[in-house]
Amino acid sequence: MNKFWIILGHTYTTRVKSKSFIITTLITLVFIFALTNIKTIIDVFSDGEKDQIAVIDETDELFKPLAENVEQTNEDIELTLYEDTEEKAKQAVEEEEYAALILLSKNEKQLPKATYYANSISESSLQTTLEQQLQQLKTMYATEQAGVDPATLAMINEPVVFDTIALDESAKTEEELNQARGIVYIMLFLLYMTVIVYGNMIATDVATEKSSRVMEILISSASPVTHMFAKIIGVALVGLTQIVLFLGAGYALITAKDEATKELFAQFGIGSSSASIYIYAIVFFLLGYLLYATLAAMLGSLVSRIEDAQQIIMPMTFLIVIAFIIAISGLSTPDAGFIKITSFIPFFTPMIMFLRVGMLDIPVWEIALSIGLLVGTIIILAILGAKVYRGGVLLYGRSSSLKDLKKALALSKKEK
């Protein structure tokens, strides 16, 4: 057991002290800081001036209501009535005196229309705002022409009452579903990134040790099972260190903004969901990591060059990508047949069964069965992985094919 802790400690300290860990952690922390202060950063780099829009109103009646609507909806846009010719207005836009020019007129049905001129039409948000406000004016004019009472029009445009009520008393409400959906999405994303990043890290670590011929010494001083799981848990602690730093920094930065914190947490259902969903999140996250980490360690032991590690773990990457895609598509239809079936496939269970647990009220036996199958698969992979690991770490030369599993197993038998 002492050897286990030595290998684990060595794996953890080596990774935490590495330049790649420090650089990626710092870059991510800077990104989190920028994300939580995005509005402040935008304000710093912006000149603070409003977008000046020149308006030529051929109708002499559209400018005033349009300017009032724009002023109420967007403080960053200011409309100015241009009294000179259209050609001079276009020239003023070209010389950047104005951000754009709008030519207001009416069509044959006496309804508002506009022509928008700008040096570049790539700024779609500005165009969309102006188009929306002009659409409101068109609706108003069309209503007056049709003789429709404004109160009647307001009633027509009022959103329809559409209440959703589940007849099953155990079913989740719409509010509970929205809260669960946010937590499920966070869990899916974290598990996906953890498996991709740290699974690759495990495979690369094993390949690195083999390329430096250190593996023969390590494997002779500790059993392959000890070495493999010390490596898996050591890298897991590295990942946990980063996750705690990221979540802690994000929480500290967001907490400084009280309103933003409440809105963000409310959107993702954090703090208002039942404790069981958090427990299931931890269980499926840990089991999912162990499953894919064991597979990554086994596959990584088959290669002796770092550049071959990416290729050998490609099947594992495909599995987690497929599971992620199925789970994301299941956010809108968690009770679909294919979601239920795939939730019992061990390589998909951590994501898809957690999706079902979070979004639906499913029988306990289904959860227990999926966890049992998942744990059983991890045990089988651990047993098989230990054998492959024992022979694989002594397998040198160019090897980037799963056919090398047979060679690794044969070497493992000889070692016995």
N, C-alpha and C positions, 0 to 999 in steps of 0.2 A: 504493500500500500504506500510505503514511503517513496518508492520509485514513481508511482502514479503522480504524487504531488510534485515531485521534482520535475517530471516531464511537463506537467500542467503549468507549473510556475514558469518554467523556461519558455514554453510556448506563449504564455500571456505576456511576460515582460519583454520578450523579443519583439513581439508585434506592437505593443504599446509604445516602445521606445523607437520603433522604426520611423524613418522620415515620411513614408507613405501614410502611416496612421496619423501622424502629427499634422501633415499638410492637408489631408482630406478632412480631418476634424476641424481645423481652423477655417478652411474654405466653406464647409457646411455651416459653421457657426456664423460666419460673415453673411452667408446667404439667408440664414434665419433672421439675423438682425435686419438685413435689408428688406426682407419680406414683411416683417412686423412694423417697419417704418417706411413702407413704400410711398405713402402719401407725402410724408415729410421730405423724402428724397426727391420726389417729383417736383415739389414746391421749390426746393433749393435750386434745381437745375432749370426751372422755368423762369421766364422773365417777369411773371406775375401780371402781364398785360392781357387784356381781353382780345379775342379775335374780332377784328374790325371788319364788318361785312357791309359793302356798299350796296344800296338798294335803289333801283330805278323802278318807280311805280307808274306804269302807264295808265292805271285805272284811277289813280288819286284816292283810293279808298282801302286798299289792301295793306299798305305799309303800317298804319297805326295798330290795327288789331294783331298783325303778325309780330310786330316789335314788342307789344305787351305780352303776348304768349311766350315768346322767346325769353324775355326778361324774367318771367315767373318760373320758367323751367330750367334755365341754364344761365348762371351768372358769368360764365366765361365767354359769352358771345354778346356782342353789341352791334345792333343794326343802325346804319346811318343812311339817311335819305340823300341820295346823290342828285344834285340839281343840274349837272352838266350832261353832255351827250354820252351815248353808250360807248363810242370809240374812246373817249377820254377816260371813262370809267375802267375800260379794259386795260388801257395803258397804265392807269394808276395801280391796278392789280399786278400787272407785269413788273412794275417798279416797286412792288411790295409795300405800297402805302395801305393797301387793304388785303385781307386774306382771301377774299373772294368777292364776286359780284353776282347779285340776283336780279334778274329782270322779271318783274311781276306783270301779268296780263290776265286776260280772260279768254276762254275758248268760245266756240260758236254757241254753246249752251249757257254762256255767261257765268261759268264757274272758274275759280282761280286756277291758274297754271303758272309755272315758273321755269326759267332757264338759268342754270348755275354755271358761272365761269370762274375758273381758278387756274393758277399755274400748274398745279398738280391736283388730281382728284383722288389721291391715295388716302386722304384723311376722311375716312367714311363716317366717323362719329359726328363730325360737323355737318356733313350732308344729311345724315339720317335725322339729326335734330331739326334742321330746317324743313325737311320733307314732312316730318310728323306734324309740326305746327301748321304747315300749309294745308295738310290733310284735314286738320280740325276746322280750318277756315272753309275749306270746300264743303265739308259736312254741314256747316252752319248755313252756307249759301244755298245748298241743295235743299235743306230742310225748309228754309223760308220760301223757296220757289214752289215747293210741293204743298205749302200751306200746313205743314205739320207743327203742332204746338210744341214748344221747347220742353215742356214738362212731359209730354208723351214720348218725345225722343229720348229724354233722360231715363224714362221707365224702360224703354226698349233696350237701351244700352246697358242697363243695370245687370250685373252678373246673375245668372240663374242660380237658384238655391238647389244645391246638389249634395245632400247629406249621405254619407256612407255609414251603414250600420251592419255590423256582423251579427248574424243570427246565433252563431256559436259563441256562447258566453266566455269560453276560454280563449277566443281569438283576440289578437292584438288590435287596438284602436289605430286610427290613422296617425295620431300623434305619436303613439308608441312605435309604430312602424317607421316613421320618419327618424325618430331618435335612434332606433336600432340600426337603421340603414347607415347612418353616419358612423357609428362605432364599428359596424361590420366592414365598411369601406376602409377605415383606418387600419383595422386588423389585417385585411387582405393585402393592403399595400405594404405594411411592415413585414409580414411574412414573406411576401414576394421578394422584396429588396434584401431581406436577411438571407434567404436561401441563395439568391443569385450572387450576392457579394461574398458572404462568408463561406458558402459552399465552395466557391471558386478559391477562396483563401486557403481552405483546408487542403484541397487537391494540389494547389501550388506549393504549400508548405512541405507536403510529403515529397513532391517531385524535386524540390530544392534540396532537401536532405539527401535524397538518393543521388542527385547529380554531384553532391560534394562528398559522397562515399561515407557520410557520417552514419547512415542508416544501419550498416552492418554492426557498428559498435552499439547503437541504441537497441537494436533488436536482440542482440546477444545478452544485454544486461536487463532487459524487461520483456515480458510476454507481449505478443502482438496485440492482444486484447487491451492490456494496460496502456500500451503506447497509443493505440488507435483512439480509445475513449478519452485519454488524457489530452490528446490533440484536439478532439471534438469539443470537449468542455472548455479547454483553454481558449480556443477561438470563440466559443460562445460567450465567455466572459469578456473578451475583447469587444465583441459586438454589443454586449450589455453595457459596457462602459461608454461606448459611443452613443447608444440610444438614450442612456440616462443623461449624458451631457446635452444632447440635442433637445430632449423633452424638457429638461430643467431650464435650459437657456430660453427655449420658446415660451415656457410657462411664465418665467420671470419677466420677459419682455412684454408679453401680452397682459400680464396682471397689472402692469403699470398703466394700462389703458382700460379703465373699468368697463366702459360701454362696449368696447371691442371684445373684452373677455366674455361678457355675458352673451353677446350675439354669437361669438364663435362657438362657445361651449353649448349654447342652445341649439345651434345648427347640427352639431355632431352628437347631441344627446348625452354629453359628458356631465355626470353629476346627477342626472335625472332618471337614468335607467336603473333597472334592478341589479342587485349585486351578482346574481347568477350569471348574467351575460359577461361580466368581467372575469369571473372564475372560469367560465368556458373559454374565454379568449386566451387566458394564460395557459390552460390545459392544452388546447389545440395548437397554440403557438409553440410550446415546448416540444410536444410530440411531433409536430411538423418539422421543426428544426432537427430533432434527433433522427428522424427518418431520412431526410435529405443529406444531413451531415454525415451519417453513417455510409450512405451511398457514395457521397463525394470522396470520403477517405478511402473506401474500397477501390473506386475507380482511379483515384490519384496514385494509389500504390502500383498501378500497372504501367505507369510511364516513368521514365528516368530523365526526361527533359522538360523544363518549365513550359516551353512553347507547345508541347504536346498535351499539356493539362487541359487547355481550353477545348481541344478537339475531343478528348476522351469523356469529358463531362457534358458534352452536347446533348446526349439523350436525356440526362437529368434536367438540363435547362429546358428542353422541349416539354417535359412533363409538368414543370412548375408554370411555364407559360400557358399551356393548355388549361391547367387548373385555374389559373388567374382569369383567363378569358371566359371560361364557363361560369365562374363565380360572379364576375362583373355583369355578365348577361343575366344572371339569375337574380340580381338585385331588384329587377322589375317584375320577375315571375318566379319567386322562390318556391312556389308549389308545383312547378312544371315537372312532368314525368322524368325527363332526362336529368334534371337537377337532383331528384330523389335517388335515381339509380347511381349516378356518379358520386354521390355523397358517401356511398359504401365502398368505393374503390380506394384502398389505402393511400395511394399517392395523391388523390384528390380530396380525401376526407378532411384534412386540416382546414382547408379553405371552404369547401362546399358544405360540409356538415355544420361548420360554425355559421355559415350564411343561413342555413335552415333554422338552426337553434336561435339565432338572433331575430329572424324575421317571422318565424312561425312558432306555433305551440305544438311541438311534435312529441310522440310518446317517448317515455324514458328508455324503453327497450331499444329503440332505434339508435339513440345516442350511445347507449351502453354497447350495442353491437358494433357500431362504427369505431368506437374507441378500442374495443377488444380486437377487432381486425387490424387496426392501426398498430396497437402494441405488439400483436403477434407478428406483424410484418417487420417491425423494428427488431424484434428478437431474432427472427430468421435472418434478416440482413446482418445483424451483429455477429451471429454464428458463422454465416457464410463469409461475411466481411473479414472476420478474424482469420479464417483459413486463407482467403485470397490475399489479405494483407501480409500474412506471414511469408507466403511465396512471392507476392508481388513486389515487396520491397527489395527482394534479392534478384528481381528480374530487370536486367539492364539491356541496353540497346534501343533502337528505335521501335517503340511500341505504342500505337495509338488506335488499336482495334480491340473490340470486346472479345475477340478470339483468344486474346492473351489470358483470359480468365482460366482456361484449361491449363495453360502453362504455369500460371500462378498456383493453381490447386495441386498440380503435379509436384512443384517445388515444395509446397507446404507439406505434402506427405513424406517427401524425402527428409525434410527437416526433423520430422518426428522420430 
